[in-house]
Amino acid sequence: MDFFSYFLPLMVVFPIIMQKLRRFYLKRSYIMLQFLWPLLFLGFSGLSFFYGRALEISFWHFSSYFSFGLKLDVLSGVIGATVSVIGLVVARFSIRYLEDDPKREMFARNLSYTLSYVLLMLMAPNLVLFFLSWFGASYFLHQLLTHFSDRAAAQEAAQQKFWVSRLGDGFIIFAGIILFIVFQSLEFKVIFQMIQDSRFVQENFMLINMASLSLVLGAMTKSAQFPFHFWLPNTMETPTPVSALMHAGIINAGGYLVIRMSPLLVSTPLALSILALIGAFTAFWATIVMFTQPNVKRNLAYSTISQMGFMMLQCGLGAFSIAVVHIIGHAFYKAFAFLSSASSTDLAKLNRYYPRVKTAQSLWSPYVLAFISLTLALGSFMYLGHSVWERPGTSALLIVLALAVSQIFLNSKDKLKAFVGASTLVILYLALTNMMSFLLAGIIPYEVPIKGLVGGMTLFICVFFFFALYLFQNSLDRISKTKWGKKIYVKALNGGFS
């Protein structure tokens, strides 16, 4: 087991090595070597799960405060495999995409360093190394965002991202200072062990809450949550591979921070409630804005903001393993969406001439269908012996899935095919979330039950946002004819600002 730990540094610098050898990208041996990278992550994740402990290597210890080393467990391994697959695809795509660009070598270098810093962040065993890699990935992403130096819009968006990222850095540094004062260490292992002592938590209640809230705010800046979202839709002038990498990978860094620090955050329900509420509002608001965007890439950008909001909602409700599945699924979807955005544009043009035929439906049919779906979902959940209050994250997920299935059913002409397809997707999604919960047992909390009035109100408000979104989506024709509906449209078209 310890022997395999020596491969961890190689896995971090693998993108840099492959960038140096990129002139051989058509060679079969080069392609096989590239695919070895994600397989190593999956293989080492399996070893970590089988032996019940992480692969670790340490180069230097600074007393018990922190160390410089690497640690790979199931969580970092699964996310690392996702990053490596997407990084591999983006790197190969960019070779053709920037074939005639005079700065293509600089782009390849910045891309490789960005990927390496992201992998270092995933395998960081303490907050010091996590922050350094967080900052490094942000720096080289900035270089990628400003690749087209002659595009004013790209430069402006990069500057917006730069200052939002620096604000996020400030939140992380502030949290680190408080955590060091409280725990006398920045090692994740030490912090997570000490936080299990309820007396210790009570004695340092205020400081731990301040640190948790600061970590949550730092995560929100990285994952483009309201009100730190405005830079993301403005990055459309960057090269398409950068958009794919950013939306599919780096934007998830905030979610990874929350999930990694979840053993600490579950001791501070207030911070999680704030995260859930802001995530729910971001998902609601960004989806409405997404409906109005005529530009394909801006549409995808607001889709990303909405999906990150839903992921933060899951984390805020304590469903961290569900959030991991969401990160992985969203990463692959967004990478595909951006790398095929040209064909999406062509499809959008065709849809102007061949609009979707809408069938007449009763005013109450969406609501009746939603009621039936929700009754079946939550009824089955409680019949199996589960409690909404004990598993709020899963309950919220079931409600969202029930509303999504209802929407698919309403929009489909072939109702039987829609029912079978939606049911299959729901079963597959629930199976994946249960499998992820099993794999991550002992690394992150299983699911945090709701306690007190604040927790109950948080769940109620979050669910209300998704009900409101469902009702809004099925009343667009009626709302658009009203005076206030037209005002909402103008504001949404301008990203919420007018």
N, C-alpha and C positions, 0 to 999 in steps of 0.2 A: 504493500500500500504506500509506504513512504517513498519507495523508488519512483512512483509515478508523479510525486510532487515536484520532482526536478524538471518535469516537462511544462510546468505552469508558466515560467518566464518565457519559454519559447512560444506558448500559445498567445501571450500578450503581444509579442513583437512580430508575430506571424504576418500581419498585414504589411509591415514595413519590409520584411524579407521578400514577400511576394511582389511588392512594388519595385524592388531593386531588380527582380528577375522578370519584369513584365514584358520585356522584348521577346520572351519565349512563350507568350500567352497562347499561341496556337499549337504548341507542342502538347502531345497527349500526356506526357509525364507532368507537365505544369498543371494541366487541368485536374489530373488525379491528385496531385499534391494539394491543390486548392480544396478539393472535396474532403480531404483528410482533416482539415481544420474543424468544421462543425462536428465531424464524427468523433474527434477527440473530446470535445465538450460533452457530447452525449455519453460517450464511453466512461469518462471520468465521473460524470453525474451518476451513472449506474453503479460505479464502484463506491462512491460516497454513500449512496442509498443502501447498498448491500452490506457494507461494513458499519453503517450507522455513525460515521464521522466524516468530517470534511478533509480534503487533501490540503495540507498546509506546508508552506516553506517560509522560513524567516531568514532575512539577511542581516538584520541589525535590530537590537532592542535598546530603547531609551528608557531604562528602568522599567517600571510597570505602566508608565504613562501611555506609550504607544510604541509600535514597532514598524519596521519596513519589511514587508513580506507579502505573500499572496495566499489566498484561501479560496478554495472552490468547493461549494456544497451543491446540493440539488438545485437550489434557487438560482445561484449564479451560473451554474452549468446549463440549465434549460434556457435562461435568458441569453447566455453567451452563445449557445448554439443558434438561437434565432438571429442575433446580431451578426454572427459570422456568415450565415447563409445569405442574409440580405446584403451584407457588405461585399460578399463575393459576387453576387448578381450585379450590384451597382457598379463595382469596379470594372467588371467585364463590359457592362453597358456603356460606361463612360469612355472606354477605349475607342469605340466607334463614334460615339456622340461627339467627342472632342478631337476627332482625327485630324482636322485641319486647324486646330487652335494652336497658336504659337506657345501658349502657356500650359499646354497639356501635361508636361512633366511636373510642373509646380502643382497643378491640380491633383495629380496622382499622389504626389508626396503628401500634400495636405490631407487628402482623403485617407491615406494609410495611417497617418499620425492620429487623425480623429478616431478611427476605429480602434487603434491601440489604446488610446486614453479611455475610451468607453469600456473596453475589456478590463483595463486596469481598475476602473471604477467598480465594475461588477465583482472583481475579486479582492477588493480592498478589505483588510481585516479590521480597520479602524477608521475613525472619522477624519484623521489627518490625511491619510493616503486617499481616502474617498474625495475629500475636498480638492486636493492637488490634481487628481485625475478629472474631477468635475470641471475645474478651471481650465485644465489643458484641453479637454474636449471642446469646451466653449471657445477657447482661443482659436483652435484650428478650424472649427466650424465658421467662425467669423472670416477667416481667410477664404474659405470656400464660398461664403455668401458674397464676398466682394471680388470674386473671380473676374466678373465682367466689370472692369473698373470704369468703362465708358458709359455705363448705365446709371443714371442719377437715381432712379427708383430703387435699384438694387443697393446702392450705397446708403441711401436713406433708411431702408429697411434694416440693413446690417447695423447701422448706428442705433436704431431703436432696440434691436435685439441685444446689442452690446450693453446698453444702460440697464435694461431689464435684467440681464444676466448678472451685472455687477450688484444690483439690488438683491438678487437671489444669493449671491456670494456673501453679502453682508448678513443676511438672515442666517446662513449656515455658520459663519464665523461666530456670530453672537450666540447661537445655540451651542457651538463647540466650547466656548468660554464658560457658559453656565454649566454644561455637562462636566467639564473638567473640575470646576469648583465643587460640584456635588459629589462626583464619583472618583475624583483624583485619578482618572484614567480616561482615555478616549478609545480604548479597545472595545469593540462591540461585545466580545465575550464577557468582559468584566462588567460592562453596563447592564447587559441582559441578566447576568447572575444576581447582581445587587438589587435590581428593580423587583425581584421576586419577594423581597422582604417588605411586607406591608407596613411595618413600623418605620422602616427607613423612608418609604414613600411618604408617609404622613409627616415625618419630621422635615422633609424637604419638598413639601407639596407645592408651594408657590414657585420655587425655582424650576422644578421638573415640569410644571405646566408652562412656564415661560419658554423653556427650551423646546418643548414639544410644539408649542404654537409657532415658534420661530422656524423649526424644521418644516412644519406644514406650509408656512408662507414661502419658504425657500423652494419647496417642491412645486408650489403653485406657479411660481415665476418660470420654472423650467418647463412645465407642462402646459403653459399658455392658458391658465385659468383666469377668469374674470377677477380683477380688472387688469391683469397682466398679459392679456391675449392679443393686443392690438398689432403687435409686430408681425405675427405669423401670416395673416392674409396678405401682407405687403411684400412678402419674400418671393413673389411669383416671377421676378426678373432674374432669378438665379438659375444656373444650369439645372435641367431636369433631374440628373442624378443626385444633386444636392437636395432638392425637394424630396426625392424618394427616401434618401438616407435620413433626413431631418424628421419627416413625418412618420416614417416607419420605425426609426430607432431612437434618435437622440431626444425626441419629444417625450419619450417614455421614461427618461431619467428621473423626473420628479416622482412618478409612480413607483419606480424601483426604490428610491430613497424612503418613501413612506412604508413600503412593504418590508424593506430591510430593517427599518427602525420600528417595526410594528410591536415587538415585545416591550419597547419603551412607551409607545404611543397608546397602547391599550390601558395604561395606568392613568391616562389623562383623557377622560371622556369628553371634556369640553373641546379640546383640540380636534378630536375626531368628529364631533358634531359640527363644528365650524367647517371642517373639510367636506363633510357630506352635504351640507347645505349649499356651500359655494359650488361644489361639483354638480349638484342637481340643477341649480340655477344656470350654470354655464352650459350644461347639456340642453336645457330647455331653450335658452336664449339663442345659442349658436345654431340649433336646428332650425329655428324660425328664420334666422338670417340666411342660412344655407338655402332655404326654399327660394329666396329672391335673387340669388347670384347667377347672372347669365354666363359668367366666365367659368370654364371647367375647373381650372386650377384654384380659383378662389372658392368655388363650391367645395372642392376637396379639402381646402384649408379649414373652412368652417366645420366641415364634417369631422376633421381631426380634433378641433377644439371641443366639439360636442362629445366625441368618443372619449377624449381625455377627461371631460367632466363626468361622464358615466363611470369611468374607471376610478376617479377620485371619490365618487359617491359610494362605490363598492368598498373602497378602503375605509371611508368614514363610517360605514355601517359595520365594519369589522370583518368583511368577507374578503380577506386578503388573497386566498387561493383562487377565488373567482376572478379577482383583479389580475392575477398572473396569466390566467387563460385569456382574459380580455386583451392584455398587452401583446401576447403572442399572436392571437388571431388578427388583431388590428394591424400589427406590424406587417404581416404578410399581405393583407388586403391592401394597405396603403402603398406598399412598395409596388405591387402589381398595378394599382390605379394610376400612380404617377408615371411609371415607366411605359404605360400604354395610354397616356393622356392624349396623344395625337389621334388615336383611333376613337377615343371618347369624344373628341371634338367633332370628328366626322359623323359619329352617331347622333350627336346633338343637332348637327345641321340637318340630318335626315329627318329627325323627329319634328322639325319645324314644318316640313312638308307632309309628314305622315303622323299627325297627332294621334295619341292614344284615344280609342273610342271609350267613352264613359257610358255605363248603363244607368238607367234611372233607378234610384233606390229610395226607400222610405226614409223620412227624417230620423226615425228612431232606430233603424236597423244597425248602425254602427254601435249604438249604446247597448242595444239588446245583445248583440254579438259579444261585445266586450264583457258584459255582465256574465254571460254564459262561460266564456273563457276563464274569467277570473274565479268564478265559482268552482269550476272543475280543477283549476290549478291549485288554489289555496285549500279547497276541500280535500283533494288528494294528499296534499302536504300535511294537513292536520290529521287526516285519517291514518297516516303512517306514523303518527305519534310525535310529530314535531310541533314546536310552538313558534308562533310568529315573533314573540318577544325574545325567545332564546336564540333564534337564528334570523335576525332582521335582514342581514345581507342577502341570504337565500330567498327570503320572503319577497324582498324588493325585486330581486332578479326574476322570480316567478311572475310577479305582477307585470314587469316590463315585457317579459316573453309572451304573456297572455295577450297584452295589448298589441305586440308586434305580430303575433299570429292572426289576431283579428284584422289588422291592417292588411296583411298579405291576402287573407281570405276575401276581403272587400275589394281589393284591387285586381283580383284574378277573375278571368272569364270561366276557366275550368275549376270549379269549386272542389271537386274530388282530388284533382292533382295538387291544388294548393294545400288542401288539408293534409294529404300524405306527405308532401314535401316539407311543410312547416312542422309537422309532428316529428318527422325524421330529424330535422335540424335541432329541435328542442331536446329530443332524447340524446342526440350526439353531444350537444352542448352540456347537458346535465351530467352525462357520463364523463366528459373531459374534466369538468369541475370537481367531480368526486374523486377522479383519479389523481388530479393535482393536489387535492386536500390530503390524500393518502401519501403521496410522494413527499410533500412538504411538512408532514407531521413532525413536530419537534423543532422545526426551524422557524416557523411563524405560527402565531395563534390560530387555532382551528376556526373559531368564529366567536365574536364578542357579543354576549347577550345585552339587551337593552336594560338600563337601570335608571329609574327615576323619571320625573316629568320631562326633563330636558331630552333624554333619549327617546321617549315616546313622541314628543313633539317633533323631533328631528325626523323620525321615520315617517310621521304623518305628512310633514311638509314636503319631503322628498318624493313620496308617492303622489302627492297632489300635483307636483310639477309635471310628472309623466302623464297623469290623467288629463291635465290641462293641455299638454302637447297633443295627445291623442284627439281630444275634442277639437282643438284648433285645426289640426290637419284635416279632419273630416268636416269642417265647416268653412273651409277656405273660400268657396264660391259665395257663400252668404256674407262672410266677414269682409271680403274684398269690395262689396257694394256699399258698405257703410262708410261714414265719414272718418270714424276712428280707425277703421280697418285700412283705409288709404294712408292715414298718418303712420300707422305701424309699418306698412309696406315701404314708405319712403325712408323711415329710420332704419329698417332692416336692410334695405338696398345699400345704404351707406355704412353698413357694419354696426348699426346701432347708434350712429351719430349723424345728425343732420343739422 
